[in-house]
Amino acid sequence: MNAVLTPKIDIEKIRGEFPILHQQINGKPLVYFDNAATNQKPKRVIKALTDYYQGYNANIHRGIHTLAEKATSAYEDTRVAMWKFINAQHVEEIIFTSGVTESINLVASSYGRAFLKEGDEIIISGLEHHSNIVPWQMIAEEKKAILKVISITPAGEIDLDHYKKLLSDRTKIVAVNHASNSLGTINPVKEIISMAHAVEAFVLIDGAQASAHLPIDVQDLDCDFYCISSHKMYGPTGTGILYGKKKLLEKMPPYMGGGEMIKDVTFAKTTYNDLPYKFEAGTPNIADVVALKEAVLFINELGKENIAAHEHNLLQYATAKLSALPQVKLIGTASNKVSVQSFIIDRIHPFDIGQMLDARGIAVRTGHHCTQPLMDSFGIEGTVRASFAVYNTREEIDQMIEGLKRIIGFLIK
Ligand code: PMP
């Protein structure tokens, strides 16, 4: 486990920022442990959305009237906030997308179509979300490239020896997540990146499960692409970013054609806009991008080290409590994890556990978590997954454990 600080946070104050938490579900106070799917939104993010629609809704970039200028500057302020959030070198390396899924599809499609050739190899890991598998399968099929998969250890860690064996001068792209949504494993991405660069392959990091929990410094990592979804970091759904190194993005052809991504259009020829607009065709998701800045400020003001320390304490507490239940088997026991714990209970289907916990007001996720191949490698259909955010508490974990004890007692005689 990581070296951990004592978190400097005021949990009651934080919980007060999240209106959704203060409600009853099935007659019980809501315990929200589905944060890896999407986490809840603080008041300031919700306020930014209503402020935008009530005060300055206008289309951006092309307008010269006051509202259009205000909306444009708020939209671009979020780009600056995200630029700093991941310590990119240039602000134009931040491209707004609808989230990680679109970011990966953009790279697979634009980079892949332009540069992949028959026999080239793409490496992913056995820990990947479907959105970091399927786009690569699609482009591999189209370009007759080969997809290779790094094996996973029984604890749910990437097997670096196997990765080393897969790397060769045929490897063109390596795409792995920073942290696994199903198991919580934090991958040694810096090492993975430098090993790929040694064979001159590019690396895409899926940061969906990292942005709310781990420090991200794309220059230090030296990754070529990094993908983030706003809704997994206390921001609105429907937006996120693709970070790409400027020299790569400049070489890549546009992903979608339309307004905004052009400099000049005639029926004979179109010239494309500069970065980042080349990749932002059409009217973007202005309101959600604007509100994402408030999510960045929320995280920055709390301090990622405090968030990580609090969540790490919750994870350790939950893991110990779950391990003490003899019927529970933990899935995903890597030594370095974000606050996600998957488990199964012998002879009880995860869906039944999920439904019975919901009856007690506790929201967990059940199923394959969009990682079917990973579940296959454990020989299971799915898990129950509890994932924690900065507003969760030990008392809530106690309620889940109490619920599980009841379910076990009721269903396993
Ligand atoms: N990768 C990982 C690791 C994820 O957890 C998710 C969301 N569950 C995604 C990719 C896809 O993100 P989105 O649905 O926001 O595009």
Boltz pocket constraint, residues with backbone or C-beta under 6 A from the ligand:
constraints:
  - pocket:
      binder: B
      contacts: [[A, 36], [A, 37], [A, 98], [A, 99], [A, 100], [A, 101], [A, 102], [A, 129], [A, 131], [A, 132], [A, 177], [A, 179], [A, 180], [A, 181], [A, 206], [A, 208], [A, 209], [A, 229], [A, 369], [A, 370]]
      max_distance: 6.0
